[in-house]
Amino acid sequence: MSALCRDCGYRTPGDTATRCGQCGRPRLLRHCELDSLTIAHLDCDAFYAAIEKRDNPAILNQPVIIGGGHRGVVSTCCYLARIHGVRSAMPMFKAMKLCPDAVVIRPNMAKYVAVGREVREMMQSLTPLVEPLSIDEAFLDLAGTERLHRASPAESMARLVRQIEERLSITVSVGLSYCKFLAKIASDLDKPRGFSVIGRQEALSFLADKPVSLIWGVGAAMAARLERDGFKRIADLRAVDEKKLMARYGDMGRRLHALSRGQDDRSVSSQSIVKSISAETTFADDIEDLMRLDRQLWPLCETVARRAKAQGMVARTIHLKLKTRDFKTRTLSRSLPEGTQLADVVYRHGVDLLRSAANGTAYRLIGIGLASLSPSTGADTQDLIDQASNNRAMAERAIDRVREKFGQKAIGKGRGLKQS
C-alpha cells in the first residue's frame, strides 16, 4: 500500500514508510480505501481569526478572539485561545477571564465573505458538486473527476489544500469518506491542518463507542433524551430495530437507525437552500424601555431585508429574538399572508411582537429573523386598500436603487438616524 504525501503529492510505496520518499516530510496519508472514497468535507481552520492573523503578522503567535464588547459574545477564536477554554458563542466577559491577554478584533464580515468566496471558487474548480454549509465549509462530491484531474479524489483534495495555503495563507482541514455524515466527522478529527479518512471497512467500529451526540441532528436536548432511554453510545442504537426507534422518535428514529450503521444516502447538492436570515445586536447596557428597543430594531430589519433581496428570497415568517440579562432567550414568531423582503414590513411586524415582550423586562440582546423562505417572485404585491403601505414600499425600493449606485450610507430613512 502506498502512502500519499500531503505536502508534495508524491506516492511513497510500501506499508512502513513514516516519511515521504521525495520531500522527506512526515504528513503521509495511508488507507486501504484511499483511492476509492469520493465524498469530502472541507472546513477552514479558525477562519475569521486565521484571516486576521494573516493580515497582521504581529499577532500571529498571540491568542486572538473575534468578537467585541464586554457584553458581546465570541464569534470565533484561534486555537491558542481555545487552549485557554475560549469557545464560540461564549460571553466576552467570560472569555476575557479565561484568556486576559487575548487580542480582541471586531468581525469584518465583508473581508471574511470575500476570502470565503475565493475558497469556494477553488473548490468549484475541482467539481461542480460543491454544497456550502457556511462561509467556511462545504461538502464536495468528486466522483468521476479522476480522468479530468488525472488524480484520485484524495490526491485532488490534498492538492487543493496546498493551493489554499499557498494562495490565501490560511489552513483548512479535510474529511474524506463514502458519505456526508462520516466525511464531516472526519474533518474534525485532526484539526488544524487535518486530513482524515473514514472508510466503509472501519465505519461501524469507529462509530461504536462514540456518543450519540455525534449523530447529525442530535442536539443537547435530544442527546439527553436518548441517554435517559438507555442510548448513550452509538452502538446502543444498533441493538434496536428501525420500527421501534421510529415508534419512539418519529422520523428521527429512521435517521438514528441509518446513521448509527454508517448509512447516509444524502447526495451533495450544489443547489443549497437558505433556511433563514437573521441579524442581532448586543447592547452596551440592558434596555427595558420600548422606545429604546424600537430604535435598535430598525437597522436589524434593514440588514435582513438587504440580505433577502441580495439572495432573491422572501419570507413568510418573522422571528423576534430577545435575551434577558440572565441569558434566557425569548423568541416570538409571526406568519405572514404573503412573502416579503421589505425592511418596512419586517419592521412593522417586528415592532408588534416587541410590544408584547416589552413589559419592563431588561434585555441585553435583540434580533430579527426571516424564515419560511422562497424565491421572490410574486411577493410584496400592491395593497388595494392600504395606499400608505404601497407608498412606503415604493420609497424603500427607490432607496435601494440609490444605495446600489452610491453605497449603503448614501441615503436612509429618518428612523435610522435616531440615536439610542
C-alpha positions as a Markdown table, in Angstrom:
| # | Residue | x | y | z |
|---|---|---|---|---|
| 1 | Met | 0.0 | 0.0 | 0.0 |
| 2 | Ser | 1.5 | 3.4 | -1.0 |
| 3 | Ala | 1.3 | 6.5 | 1.1 |
| 4 | Leu | 0.2 | 9.9 | -0.2 |
| 5 | Cys | 2.3 | 12.8 | 0.9 |
| 6 | Arg | 0.1 | 15.8 | 1.8 |
| 7 | Asp | 2.9 | 18.2 | 1.3 |
| 8 | Cys | 4.2 | 17.3 | -2.2 |
| 9 | Gly | 1.7 | 14.8 | -3.6 |
| 10 | Tyr | 4.3 | 12.0 | -4.0 |
| 11 | Arg | 3.2 | 8.4 | -3.6 |
| 12 | Thr | 5.7 | 6.6 | -1.4 |
| 13 | Pro | 5.5 | 2.8 | -1.9 |
| 14 | Gly | 5.2 | 0.3 | 1.0 |
| 15 | Asp | 3.3 | 0.0 | 4.3 |
| 16 | Thr | 6.0 | 1.1 | 6.7 |
| 17 | Ala | 7.4 | 4.4 | 5.5 |
| 18 | Thr | 7.0 | 7.2 | 8.0 |
| 19 | Arg | 8.3 | 10.0 | 5.8 |
| 20 | Cys | 7.8 | 10.9 | 2.2 |
| 21 | Gly | 10.3 | 9.3 | -0.2 |
| 22 | Gln | 10.6 | 12.6 | -2.1 |
| 23 | Cys | 10.4 | 15.6 | 0.2 |
| 24 | Gly | 11.1 | 13.7 | 3.5 |
| 25 | Arg | 8.2 | 15.1 | 5.4 |
| 26 | Pro | 6.0 | 13.0 | 7.7 |
| 27 | Arg | 2.5 | 14.1 | 6.7 |
| 28 | Leu | 1.5 | 10.9 | 4.9 |
| 29 | Leu | -2.0 | 9.5 | 4.1 |
| 30 | Arg | -2.3 | 5.8 | 4.1 |
| 31 | His | -5.6 | 3.9 | 3.9 |
| 32 | Cys | -6.8 | 0.8 | 2.0 |
| 33 | Glu | -9.8 | 2.7 | 0.6 |
| 34 | Leu | -7.9 | 6.0 | 0.0 |
| 35 | Asp | -8.4 | 6.0 | -3.8 |
| 36 | Ser | -12.0 | 4.9 | -3.9 |
| 37 | Leu | -13.6 | 7.4 | -1.5 |
| 38 | Thr | -15.2 | 10.4 | -3.2 |
| 39 | Ile | -17.2 | 12.5 | -0.6 |
| 40 | Ala | -15.1 | 15.2 | 1.1 |
| 41 | His | -15.9 | 17.8 | 3.7 |
| 42 | Leu | -13.6 | 20.9 | 3.8 |
| 43 | Asp | -13.6 | 23.1 | 6.8 |
| 44 | Cys | -11.4 | 26.2 | 7.2 |
| 45 | Asp | -9.4 | 26.3 | 10.5 |
| 46 | Ala | -10.5 | 29.1 | 12.9 |
| 47 | Phe | -11.4 | 31.0 | 9.7 |
| 48 | Tyr | -12.0 | 34.6 | 10.9 |
| 49 | Ala | -9.1 | 34.5 | 13.3 |
| 50 | Ala | -6.8 | 33.0 | 10.6 |
| 51 | Ile | -7.6 | 35.8 | 8.2 |
| 52 | Glu | -6.9 | 38.5 | 10.8 |
| 53 | Lys | -3.5 | 36.8 | 11.7 |
| 54 | Arg | -2.7 | 36.6 | 8.0 |
| 55 | Asp | -3.3 | 40.3 | 7.6 |
| 56 | Asn | -1.4 | 41.3 | 10.7 |
| 57 | Pro | 1.7 | 39.1 | 11.3 |
| 58 | Ala | 2.3 | 41.0 | 14.6 |
| 59 | Ile | -0.5 | 38.9 | 16.3 |
| 60 | Leu | 0.5 | 35.6 | 14.6 |
| 61 | Asn | 1.6 | 34.0 | 17.9 |
| 62 | Gln | -0.9 | 35.6 | 20.1 |
| 63 | Pro | -4.4 | 34.3 | 21.2 |
| 64 | Val | -7.0 | 36.1 | 19.0 |
| 65 | Ile | -10.7 | 36.4 | 19.7 |
| 66 | Ile | -13.1 | 37.6 | 17.1 |
| 67 | Gly | -16.0 | 39.4 | 18.9 |
| 68 | Gly | -16.2 | 42.6 | 20.9 |
| 69 | Gly | -17.6 | 44.5 | 23.7 |
| 70 | His | -17.7 | 43.4 | 27.4 |
| 71 | Arg | -21.3 | 42.2 | 26.8 |
| 72 | Gly | -20.9 | 40.7 | 23.4 |
| 73 | Val | -20.1 | 37.1 | 22.5 |
| 74 | Val | -17.3 | 35.3 | 20.9 |
| 75 | Ser | -17.8 | 34.8 | 17.1 |
| 76 | Thr | -14.8 | 32.6 | 16.9 |
| 77 | Cys | -11.2 | 32.4 | 18.2 |
| 78 | Cys | -7.9 | 30.9 | 17.2 |
| 79 | Tyr | -6.5 | 27.7 | 18.6 |
| 80 | Leu | -4.2 | 29.4 | 21.1 |
| 81 | Ala | -7.3 | 31.0 | 22.7 |
| 82 | Arg | -9.1 | 27.6 | 22.6 |
| 83 | Ile | -6.3 | 26.1 | 24.7 |
| 84 | His | -7.4 | 28.6 | 27.5 |
| 85 | Gly | -11.0 | 27.3 | 27.2 |
| 86 | Val | -12.4 | 30.1 | 25.0 |
| 87 | Arg | -15.3 | 28.9 | 22.7 |
| 88 | Ser | -17.6 | 30.3 | 20.1 |
| 89 | Ala | -20.8 | 31.9 | 21.5 |
| 90 | Met | -19.2 | 32.4 | 24.9 |
| 91 | Pro | -19.9 | 35.7 | 26.5 |
| 92 | Met | -16.9 | 38.1 | 26.1 |
| 93 | Phe | -16.5 | 38.8 | 29.8 |
| 94 | Lys | -16.1 | 35.1 | 30.4 |
| 95 | Ala | -13.7 | 34.7 | 27.5 |
| 96 | Met | -11.5 | 37.5 | 28.8 |
| 97 | Lys | -11.4 | 36.0 | 32.2 |
| 98 | Leu | -10.1 | 32.8 | 30.7 |
| 99 | Cys | -7.7 | 34.5 | 28.3 |
| 100 | Pro | -7.0 | 38.0 | 29.6 |
| 101 | Asp | -4.0 | 38.5 | 27.1 |
| 102 | Ala | -6.1 | 37.8 | 24.0 |
| 103 | Val | -6.2 | 40.3 | 21.1 |
| 104 | Val | -9.9 | 41.1 | 20.5 |
| 105 | Ile | -10.9 | 42.1 | 17.0 |
| 106 | Arg | -14.3 | 43.2 | 15.8 |
| 107 | Pro | -15.7 | 41.0 | 13.0 |
| 108 | Asn | -15.1 | 42.2 | 9.4 |
| 109 | Met | -17.7 | 40.2 | 7.6 |
| 110 | Ala | -17.0 | 41.8 | 4.2 |
| 111 | Lys | -13.4 | 40.6 | 4.3 |
| 112 | Tyr | -14.3 | 37.1 | 5.5 |
| 113 | Val | -17.0 | 36.7 | 2.8 |
| 114 | Ala | -14.5 | 37.7 | 0.1 |
| 115 | Val | -12.0 | 35.1 | 1.3 |
| 116 | Gly | -14.7 | 32.5 | 1.6 |
| 117 | Arg | -15.8 | 33.2 | -1.9 |
| 118 | Glu | -12.2 | 32.6 | -3.1 |
| 119 | Val | -12.1 | 29.2 | -1.3 |
| 120 | Arg | -15.4 | 28.2 | -2.8 |
| 121 | Glu | -14.2 | 29.1 | -6.3 |
| 122 | Met | -11.1 | 26.9 | -5.8 |
| 123 | Met | -13.4 | 24.0 | -4.7 |
| 124 | Gln | -15.6 | 24.5 | -7.7 |
| 125 | Ser | -12.5 | 24.2 | -9.9 |
| 126 | Leu | -12.4 | 20.5 | -8.8 |
| 127 | Thr | -16.0 | 19.6 | -9.1 |
| 128 | Pro | -19.3 | 21.4 | -9.8 |
| 129 | Leu | -20.8 | 19.4 | -6.9 |
| 130 | Val | -19.9 | 21.7 | -4.0 |
| 131 | Glu | -22.5 | 22.1 | -1.3 |
| 132 | Pro | -21.7 | 25.1 | 1.0 |
| 133 | Leu | -22.7 | 24.7 | 4.7 |
| 134 | Ser | -21.5 | 28.1 | 5.7 |
| 135 | Ile | -19.0 | 30.8 | 4.7 |
| 136 | Asp | -16.0 | 28.5 | 5.5 |
| 137 | Glu | -17.1 | 24.9 | 5.0 |
| 138 | Ala | -18.6 | 22.7 | 2.3 |
| 139 | Phe | -19.2 | 19.2 | 1.0 |
| 140 | Leu | -17.6 | 18.1 | -2.3 |
| 141 | Asp | -18.5 | 15.1 | -4.4 |
| 142 | Leu | -15.5 | 14.2 | -6.6 |
| 143 | Ala | -16.9 | 11.0 | -8.2 |
| 144 | Gly | -16.0 | 10.9 | -11.8 |
| 145 | Thr | -13.3 | 13.6 | -11.6 |
| 146 | Glu | -10.3 | 11.2 | -11.8 |
| 147 | Arg | -9.9 | 11.5 | -15.6 |
| 148 | Leu | -10.3 | 15.2 | -15.6 |
| 149 | His | -7.7 | 15.9 | -12.9 |
| 150 | Arg | -5.6 | 12.7 | -13.6 |
| 151 | Ala | -5.7 | 12.1 | -9.8 |
| 152 | Ser | -7.8 | 10.3 | -7.3 |
| 153 | Pro | -10.2 | 12.4 | -5.2 |
| 154 | Ala | -7.8 | 12.1 | -2.2 |
| 155 | Glu | -4.9 | 13.4 | -4.4 |
| 156 | Ser | -7.1 | 16.3 | -5.7 |
| 157 | Met | -8.2 | 17.3 | -2.2 |
| 158 | Ala | -4.6 | 17.2 | -1.0 |
| 159 | Arg | -3.6 | 19.4 | -3.9 |
| 160 | Leu | -6.5 | 21.8 | -3.2 |
| 161 | Val | -5.4 | 22.1 | 0.5 |
| 162 | Arg | -1.9 | 23.1 | -0.7 |
| 163 | Gln | -3.2 | 25.6 | -3.1 |
| 164 | Ile | -5.4 | 27.3 | -0.5 |
| 165 | Glu | -2.5 | 27.6 | 1.9 |
| 166 | Glu | -0.2 | 29.0 | -0.8 |
| 167 | Arg | -2.6 | 31.4 | -2.4 |
| 168 | Leu | -4.7 | 32.6 | 0.6 |
| 169 | Ser | -2.3 | 31.9 | 3.5 |
| 170 | Ile | -5.0 | 30.1 | 5.6 |
| 171 | Thr | -5.3 | 26.5 | 6.5 |
| 172 | Val | -8.1 | 24.0 | 6.1 |
| 173 | Ser | -9.0 | 20.5 | 7.4 |
| 174 | Val | -10.5 | 17.8 | 5.2 |
| 175 | Gly | -12.5 | 14.7 | 5.9 |
| 176 | Leu | -12.8 | 12.0 | 3.2 |
| 177 | Ser | -15.3 | 9.2 | 3.3 |
| 178 | Tyr | -18.1 | 7.4 | 1.3 |
| 179 | Cys | -20.9 | 9.6 | 2.7 |
| 180 | Lys | -21.6 | 13.1 | 4.0 |
| 181 | Phe | -22.1 | 12.1 | 7.6 |
| 182 | Leu | -18.7 | 10.5 | 8.0 |
| 183 | Ala | -16.9 | 13.0 | 5.9 |
| 184 | Lys | -18.0 | 15.8 | 8.2 |
| 185 | Ile | -17.0 | 13.8 | 11.3 |
| 186 | Ala | -13.6 | 13.0 | 9.7 |
| 187 | Ser | -12.8 | 16.7 | 9.0 |
| 188 | Asp | -12.9 | 17.4 | 12.7 |
| 189 | Leu | -10.7 | 14.6 | 13.9 |
| 190 | Asp | -7.3 | 16.2 | 13.5 |
| 191 | Lys | -7.7 | 20.0 | 13.4 |
| 192 | Pro | -5.9 | 22.2 | 12.4 |
| 193 | Arg | -4.4 | 21.2 | 9.1 |
| 194 | Gly | -6.0 | 17.8 | 9.3 |
| 195 | Phe | -6.8 | 15.2 | 6.6 |
| 196 | Ser | -8.6 | 12.2 | 8.0 |
| 197 | Val | -10.2 | 9.3 | 6.2 |
| 198 | Ile | -13.1 | 7.0 | 7.3 |
| 199 | Gly | -13.7 | 4.1 | 5.0 |
| 200 | Arg | -16.5 | 1.5 | 4.8 |
| 201 | Gln | -14.5 | -1.2 | 6.5 |
| 202 | Glu | -14.0 | 0.6 | 9.8 |
| 203 | Ala | -17.1 | 2.7 | 9.9 |
| 204 | Leu | -19.0 | 0.5 | 12.3 |
| 205 | Ser | -16.1 | 0.0 | 14.6 |
| 206 | Phe | -15.3 | 3.7 | 14.5 |
| 207 | Leu | -18.8 | 4.8 | 15.4 |
| 208 | Ala | -19.5 | 2.1 | 18.0 |
| 209 | Asp | -18.2 | 3.8 | 21.2 |
| 210 | Lys | -18.9 | 7.4 | 20.1 |
| 211 | Pro | -21.6 | 9.4 | 22.0 |
| 212 | Val | -25.0 | 9.6 | 20.3 |
| 213 | Ser | -24.5 | 13.4 | 20.2 |
| 214 | Leu | -22.1 | 12.8 | 17.3 |
| 215 | Ile | -25.0 | 11.9 | 15.1 |
| 216 | Trp | -26.2 | 14.6 | 12.7 |
| 217 | Gly | -29.3 | 16.3 | 14.1 |
| 218 | Val | -28.9 | 15.2 | 17.7 |
| 219 | Gly | -28.6 | 18.3 | 19.8 |
| 220 | Ala | -28.2 | 18.6 | 23.6 |
| 221 | Ala | -31.9 | 18.0 | 24.3 |
| 222 | Met | -32.2 | 15.0 | 22.1 |
| 223 | Ala | -28.9 | 13.6 | 23.4 |
| 224 | Ala | -30.2 | 13.9 | 26.9 |
| 225 | Arg | -33.5 | 12.2 | 25.9 |
| 226 | Leu | -31.6 | 9.3 | 24.2 |
| 227 | Glu | -29.4 | 8.8 | 27.3 |
| 228 | Arg | -32.5 | 8.7 | 29.6 |
| 229 | Asp | -33.8 | 6.0 | 27.3 |
| 230 | Gly | -30.6 | 4.0 | 27.6 |
| 231 | Phe | -28.9 | 5.1 | 24.4 |
| 232 | Lys | -25.6 | 6.6 | 25.4 |
| 233 | Arg | -23.3 | 5.3 | 22.7 |
| 234 | Ile | -24.0 | 4.9 | 19.0 |
| 235 | Ala | -23.6 | 1.1 | 19.3 |
| 236 | Asp | -26.5 | 1.1 | 21.7 |
| 237 | Leu | -28.8 | 2.3 | 18.9 |
| 238 | Arg | -27.9 | -0.7 | 16.7 |
| 239 | Ala | -29.5 | -3.1 | 19.2 |
| 240 | Val | -32.9 | -1.7 | 18.4 |
| 241 | Asp | -34.7 | -2.2 | 15.0 |
| 242 | Glu | -35.9 | 0.7 | 12.9 |
| 243 | Lys | -39.6 | 0.3 | 13.7 |
| 244 | Lys | -39.0 | 0.6 | 17.4 |
| 245 | Leu | -36.8 | 3.7 | 17.0 |
| 246 | Met | -39.5 | 5.3 | 14.7 |
| 247 | Ala | -42.3 | 4.4 | 17.2 |
| 248 | Arg | -40.4 | 6.3 | 19.9 |
| 249 | Tyr | -38.7 | 9.1 | 18.0 |
| 250 | Gly | -40.7 | 9.5 | 14.7 |
| 251 | Asp | -38.8 | 10.4 | 11.6 |
| 252 | Met | -35.7 | 11.0 | 13.8 |
| 253 | Gly | -35.8 | 7.3 | 14.6 |
| 254 | Arg | -35.2 | 6.4 | 11.0 |
| 255 | Arg | -32.2 | 8.7 | 10.9 |
| 256 | Leu | -30.8 | 7.3 | 14.1 |
| 257 | His | -31.1 | 3.7 | 12.7 |
| 258 | Ala | -29.4 | 4.6 | 9.5 |
| 259 | Leu | -26.6 | 6.8 | 10.7 |
| 260 | Ser | -25.7 | 4.5 | 13.6 |
| 261 | Arg | -24.9 | 2.0 | 10.9 |
| 262 | Gly | -22.9 | 4.4 | 8.8 |
| 263 | Gln | -25.7 | 4.7 | 6.2 |
| 264 | Asp | -26.3 | 8.1 | 4.7 |
| 265 | Asp | -27.8 | 8.4 | 1.3 |
| 266 | Arg | -27.9 | 12.2 | 1.1 |
| 267 | Ser | -26.3 | 13.5 | -2.1 |
| 268 | Val | -24.0 | 16.5 | -2.4 |
| 269 | Ser | -26.1 | 19.3 | -3.9 |
| 270 | Ser | -24.8 | 22.5 | -5.4 |
| 271 | Gln | -28.3 | 24.0 | -5.0 |
| 272 | Ser | -28.0 | 24.9 | -1.4 |
| 273 | Ile | -31.2 | 26.1 | 0.3 |
| 274 | Val | -31.1 | 29.1 | 2.6 |
| 275 | Lys | -33.3 | 28.3 | 5.6 |
| 276 | Ser | -33.2 | 31.5 | 7.5 |
| 277 | Ile | -31.7 | 35.0 | 7.5 |
| 278 | Ser | -31.1 | 36.9 | 10.8 |
| 279 | Ala | -29.3 | 39.7 | 12.5 |
| 280 | Glu | -28.9 | 40.6 | 16.1 |
| 281 | Thr | -27.1 | 43.1 | 18.4 |
| 282 | Thr | -26.0 | 43.1 | 22.0 |
| 283 | Phe | -26.4 | 46.3 | 23.9 |
| 284 | Ala | -23.7 | 48.0 | 26.0 |
| 285 | Asp | -26.3 | 48.3 | 28.8 |
| 286 | Asp | -29.5 | 46.4 | 29.4 |
| 287 | Ile | -32.6 | 48.0 | 27.9 |
| 288 | Glu | -36.1 | 47.7 | 29.1 |
| 289 | Asp | -37.7 | 50.8 | 27.5 |
| 290 | Leu | -39.9 | 50.0 | 24.4 |
| 291 | Met | -38.8 | 53.1 | 22.5 |
| 292 | Arg | -35.1 | 52.4 | 23.0 |
| 293 | Leu | -35.6 | 48.8 | 22.0 |
| 294 | Asp | -37.6 | 50.0 | 19.0 |
| 295 | Arg | -34.7 | 52.2 | 17.8 |
| 296 | Gln | -32.3 | 49.1 | 18.0 |
| 297 | Leu | -34.7 | 47.1 | 15.9 |
| 298 | Trp | -34.9 | 49.1 | 12.7 |
| 299 | Pro | -31.3 | 48.7 | 11.5 |
| 300 | Leu | -31.5 | 45.0 | 12.0 |
| 301 | Cys | -34.6 | 44.9 | 9.9 |
| 302 | Glu | -32.7 | 46.8 | 7.1 |
| 303 | Thr | -29.9 | 44.3 | 7.4 |
| 304 | Val | -32.1 | 41.1 | 7.0 |
| 305 | Ala | -34.1 | 42.8 | 4.2 |
| 306 | Arg | -30.9 | 43.7 | 2.3 |
| 307 | Arg | -29.7 | 40.1 | 2.6 |
| 308 | Ala | -33.0 | 38.7 | 1.5 |
| 309 | Lys | -33.0 | 41.0 | -1.6 |
| 310 | Ala | -29.4 | 40.1 | -2.4 |
| 311 | Gln | -30.4 | 36.4 | -2.4 |
| 312 | Gly | -33.7 | 36.8 | -4.2 |
| 313 | Met | -35.7 | 35.4 | -1.3 |
| 314 | Val | -38.8 | 36.4 | 0.5 |
| 315 | Ala | -40.0 | 35.3 | 4.0 |
| 316 | Arg | -43.4 | 34.1 | 5.2 |
| 317 | Thr | -42.3 | 34.0 | 8.9 |
| 318 | Ile | -40.7 | 36.7 | 11.1 |
| 319 | His | -39.0 | 35.8 | 14.3 |
| 320 | Leu | -38.1 | 38.3 | 17.1 |
| 321 | Lys | -35.3 | 37.2 | 19.5 |
| 322 | Leu | -34.7 | 38.8 | 22.9 |
| 323 | Lys | -32.2 | 37.7 | 25.5 |
| 324 | Thr | -32.5 | 38.8 | 29.2 |
| 325 | Arg | -29.7 | 39.9 | 31.4 |
| 326 | Asp | -29.5 | 36.4 | 32.8 |
| 327 | Phe | -29.0 | 35.0 | 29.3 |
| 328 | Lys | -32.5 | 33.5 | 29.0 |
| 329 | Thr | -33.7 | 33.7 | 25.3 |
| 330 | Arg | -37.3 | 34.5 | 24.3 |
| 331 | Thr | -38.4 | 34.0 | 20.7 |
| 332 | Leu | -41.7 | 35.3 | 19.2 |
| 333 | Ser | -42.9 | 34.5 | 15.7 |
| 334 | Arg | -45.5 | 35.6 | 13.2 |
| 335 | Ser | -46.6 | 34.1 | 9.9 |
| 336 | Leu | -47.4 | 36.5 | 7.1 |
| 337 | Pro | -50.2 | 36.1 | 4.5 |
| 338 | Glu | -47.6 | 36.6 | 1.7 |
| 339 | Gly | -43.9 | 36.7 | 1.4 |
| 340 | Thr | -41.9 | 39.8 | 2.0 |
| 341 | Gln | -38.4 | 41.1 | 1.6 |
| 342 | Leu | -39.1 | 44.7 | 2.6 |
| 343 | Ala | -37.5 | 46.2 | 5.7 |
| 344 | Asp | -40.6 | 48.3 | 6.4 |
| 345 | Val | -42.9 | 45.2 | 6.5 |
| 346 | Val | -40.4 | 43.2 | 8.6 |
| 347 | Tyr | -40.0 | 46.2 | 11.0 |
| 348 | Arg | -43.8 | 46.7 | 11.5 |
| 349 | His | -44.4 | 43.1 | 12.3 |
| 350 | Gly | -41.3 | 43.0 | 14.5 |
| 351 | Val | -42.4 | 46.0 | 16.5 |
| 352 | Asp | -45.8 | 44.4 | 17.1 |
| 353 | Leu | -44.0 | 41.4 | 18.5 |
| 354 | Leu | -41.7 | 43.6 | 20.5 |
| 355 | Arg | -44.7 | 45.4 | 22.2 |
| 356 | Ser | -45.9 | 42.2 | 23.7 |
| 357 | Ala | -42.4 | 41.5 | 25.1 |
| 358 | Ala | -41.5 | 44.9 | 26.3 |
| 359 | Asn | -43.2 | 44.5 | 29.8 |
| 360 | Gly | -40.5 | 46.0 | 31.9 |
| 361 | Thr | -38.0 | 43.1 | 31.4 |
| 362 | Ala | -34.4 | 44.3 | 30.8 |
| 363 | Tyr | -32.9 | 42.8 | 27.7 |
| 364 | Arg | -29.3 | 42.6 | 26.7 |
| 365 | Leu | -29.8 | 41.5 | 23.1 |
| 366 | Ile | -32.4 | 41.9 | 20.3 |
| 367 | Gly | -32.5 | 40.1 | 17.0 |
| 368 | Ile | -34.8 | 39.8 | 14.0 |
| 369 | Gly | -35.0 | 36.7 | 11.7 |
| 370 | Leu | -36.7 | 35.7 | 8.5 |
| 371 | Ala | -37.8 | 32.1 | 7.9 |
| 372 | Ser | -40.1 | 30.1 | 5.6 |
| 373 | Leu | -38.0 | 31.4 | 2.7 |
| 374 | Ser | -38.8 | 31.0 | -1.0 |
| 375 | Pro | -37.9 | 32.7 | -4.3 |
| 376 | Ser | -39.1 | 36.3 | -4.5 |
| 377 | Thr | -41.5 | 36.0 | -7.4 |
| 378 | Gly | -44.9 | 37.5 | -6.7 |
| 379 | Ala | -44.1 | 38.9 | -3.3 |
| 380 | Asp | -44.9 | 42.3 | -1.8 |
| 381 | Thr | -47.8 | 42.9 | -4.1 |
| 382 | Gln | -49.7 | 46.2 | -4.0 |
| 383 | Asp | -52.4 | 46.6 | -1.4 |
| 384 | Leu | -55.5 | 47.9 | -3.0 |
| 385 | Ile | -56.8 | 49.2 | 0.4 |
| 386 | Asp | -53.7 | 50.4 | 2.2 |
| 387 | Gln | -52.1 | 53.0 | -0.1 |
| 388 | Ala | -49.7 | 54.1 | 2.6 |
| 389 | Ser | -48.1 | 50.7 | 2.6 |
| 390 | Asn | -47.7 | 51.0 | -1.2 |
| 391 | Asn | -46.0 | 54.3 | -0.8 |
| 392 | Arg | -43.6 | 53.0 | 1.8 |
| 393 | Ala | -42.7 | 50.1 | -0.4 |
| 394 | Met | -42.1 | 52.4 | -3.4 |
| 395 | Ala | -39.9 | 54.6 | -1.2 |
| 396 | Glu | -37.9 | 51.6 | 0.0 |
| 397 | Arg | -37.3 | 50.4 | -3.5 |
| 398 | Ala | -36.2 | 53.9 | -4.5 |
| 399 | Ile | -33.7 | 54.0 | -1.6 |
| 400 | Asp | -32.4 | 50.6 | -2.7 |
| 401 | Arg | -31.7 | 51.9 | -6.2 |
| 402 | Val | -29.8 | 54.9 | -4.7 |
| 403 | Arg | -27.8 | 52.7 | -2.4 |
| 404 | Glu | -27.0 | 50.3 | -5.2 |
| 405 | Lys | -25.5 | 53.1 | -7.1 |
| 406 | Phe | -23.8 | 55.2 | -4.4 |
| 407 | Gly | -23.4 | 52.9 | -1.4 |
| 408 | Gln | -25.3 | 51.8 | 1.7 |
| 409 | Lys | -24.7 | 55.1 | 3.5 |
| 410 | Ala | -25.8 | 57.3 | 0.7 |
| 411 | Ile | -29.4 | 57.6 | 1.9 |
| 412 | Gly | -31.6 | 56.3 | 4.7 |
| 413 | Lys | -35.0 | 56.7 | 6.5 |
| 414 | Gly | -35.5 | 59.1 | 9.3 |
| 415 | Arg | -35.9 | 56.4 | 11.9 |
| 416 | Gly | -32.5 | 55.1 | 11.0 |
| 417 | Leu | -31.0 | 58.4 | 12.1 |
| 418 | Lys | -32.4 | 58.3 | 15.6 |
| 419 | Gln | -29.9 | 57.8 | 18.4 |
| 420 | Ser | -30.4 | 55.2 | 21.1 |
